[in-house]
Amino acid sequence: MATYTPRFPGSGTLIEETLIEGRAEGRAEGRAEDILRILDRRGIEVPEAVRERVTACTDLDILGTWFDRALTAASAEELFAES
């Protein structure tokens, strides 16, 4: 007996890959904005070099680590401290 697997148009194609990639980029951009907002709300000055490094990052795991550090960091540079 044949099994029917419904697939939306474009499934498994470049279109689908682009959509998935776009979602990941959007999540990374949102997380970067959150990090910078936390630092701003805490009154921590964010140098342009730090802002650029945070917004350029697309690795959600790294951004998650930086997000956690933004909650307690005394300076923006502490986001990048080696643990």
N, C-alpha and C positions, 0 to 999 in steps of 0.2 A: 504494500500500500504506500503510495506516495504521500509525503508530508508537504503541506503547503506552508511556506514561511512568508508572511506578508512583509514587504519591504517598501519603504517610501521611495519615490523617484529620486535617483541620485545616490542611493545607498551603496557604499563601497566604492564610491567614485571620488574624483578630485573635489567635487562639490561638497561631499560629506566631510572630507578631510579638511577642507577650508573652513567649514562651519565649526568643526571641533577645535581647530587651531584658533579661530576667532574668539570662541568662548574662553579658551585658556588665556589668551592675551587680555581679554576683558577682565577676567578674574585677577590677573597679575596687576593690571593697571589700577583696579579698585583697591587691591591690598596696598599698593605703593601709596596711593592717595590717603588711605587710612593711617599708614605709618607717619606720613608727613603731618597729617591733621593732629594726631596724638601729640607729636612733638610740639606743634604750634600751640595747642591747648594747654600744654604743660609749661609753656613759656620758654621753651628751649630753642635757641637760635639754630637755624639750619643753613649752613654754608651751601653755596651753589654746587660745590663738588659732591657733597652728600646728597643733595636733592637729585642731581643728575644720576648718581650711582643707584639710588633707590628707584627712580622712575625707569631706568634702563634695564633693571633686573626683570627677568621673565620666569625665574625659578620659584615656584610657589612654596617650596620647602624653605628656601633661604628667606623669602619674604615673610614667611610665618615666624621664623626665628627672629628676624628684625622687628616684626610686630610685637612679639613678646618682650624684646629688649626695650622697645620704645616706651613701654609702660613704666619702666623703672630707671632708664638711663639718665645720667646727670648731664650728658652732652650728646649731640647728634653722632659724633664720631664713635661713641660706645656701641652703636648698632653693629659695627664691624669688628668688634673685639673678638679675638680668638679665645675659645673656651677651653 
